[in-house]
Amino acid sequence: MRLTGAGAQLYLATSNSALMCGVLSWDEYLLRLRFVRDCAEPNTLETRLAADILREEGTESEENDEWSAGELEQPIRNNASNGSELSLSDGYEPFEPPILHLVVSANTGLQNWEFHQADRDFFPSIPHGHWHSDQRKKLHAYRGWIYQRDKQVDRESRWKIIALWNDDKFRSFASAAIQYYLITFPNYRWPVPYPFKLPRRRRK
């Protein structure tokens, strides 16, 4: 008997929540993904998403929008996820549930950015960062571009974006943000064919 699509969706959602709260380790999360991939109904969105994440885990990402070749590289510390912190704030509107925020470790160099779970805004990426003292200033989490409103004004260093996607807490946070958007806004047109395909880990 196979896990139904609805069952797999609920299982992934609770697994993402447990991972973000620290109840589930990254290795245990990957085991759950393998269970969904192998035991859920074949050719469903859930099995494809689980297979995509497992396939991409632990390898390098393909970048089409590269940083300058001469950019100074900084060492990436593998324990970057240890310092990432989650917090709650009031919802955007009255009677809305609290919003979960993530501020990533200082080891990433991006500690002045915060990421909002269940953010209804898709620009400039899902998820994206908000500057701690100016919410109109946003960070493209995949390309490092910084926007003031809708204008591109600067860019974070390549090593910082690599460190961000090497952070276990951020990866689970990003997966949950993508899943929220897929479920809440099913008609949203994603700029990539497989939204759940996160950038691969990169090691130096």
C-alpha positions, 0 to 999 in steps of 0.5 A: 500500500502506497502513501497517497499524494495528500498523505505525502504532502502532509508528511512533508509539511510536518517534516519541514516544520519539525526540521525548522524547530530543531526537532528533526535533524537534517539526516533524519529529514533526508530519510523522510524524503527517501521514504516519500520518494520510494513509498508515495504514489509515483509521478506525483508532485511530492515524489518529484520534489523529494527526488529533486532535493535528494538528487541535488543534496551535497553537490555544486549548483550551476550558476548562469549569473556569475559574479566577477571572476576576480572577486575575493573569496572568503573562507566558508565555515561549515558550522554556519547553521549553528548560529542561525536564529528563529523568532516570531513577530505579529502577523502582517494583518490583524488576526493573522498568525505570527510570522516566523523570521530567520536571521542567519549566522554571522558566519554567512556575512548576511546577519543583517538580513532577515527572512520571513516565512509565509511571505506573500511577496514573491519579489525578488525571489522565494524566499528573499531577505529584508534588511533589518532596518529597512524592509523595502530593501530586499535580497535575492537569495539565489543571485545576491542582488540587492533591491531598493523597492524594485531597483537593483542597487548593489550585490552581496558577495558570492561567498556569502550566498554560497555560505547561505545555501550551506546553512542547514536551517536556511535550507529547511526554511527555504524549502518550507517557504517554497512549499507554502507558496506552491500551496497558497498561490498555485497559479504563480508562474515560477521562473524555474521548472522545479521550484523545490530544486535548491542550489546545491551545497558548495565546499571549498 
